[in-house]
Amino acid sequence: MATVRFFAGAAEAAAGDGATIDAGTIGELRSVLGAQFGPEFDRILGLCSLLVNGTRATDDAVALAATDTVDVLPPFAGG
């Protein structure tokens, strides 16, 4: 099971800072997370960048291993 860490608005929408998810690809992970955490989380997830072991995953076909860590990073601005 991949470890998923939520940050900022994603953590707020999930009411927690992480989860362990059984998914074989980023696309499957998105589906499982949306089903588990609901429509508001799913909406935010669509705006987020996903990093697998620190590398941005831009394709839903990216494979996941049970030892992977996925960071869910909503867009943010700072100054």
ABEGO torsion letter per residue (X at the ends): XBBBBBBEAAAAAAGBAEBBBBBABAAAAAAAAAAAAEAAAAAAAAABBBBBGGBBBABAABBBBAABBBBBBBBBBBX
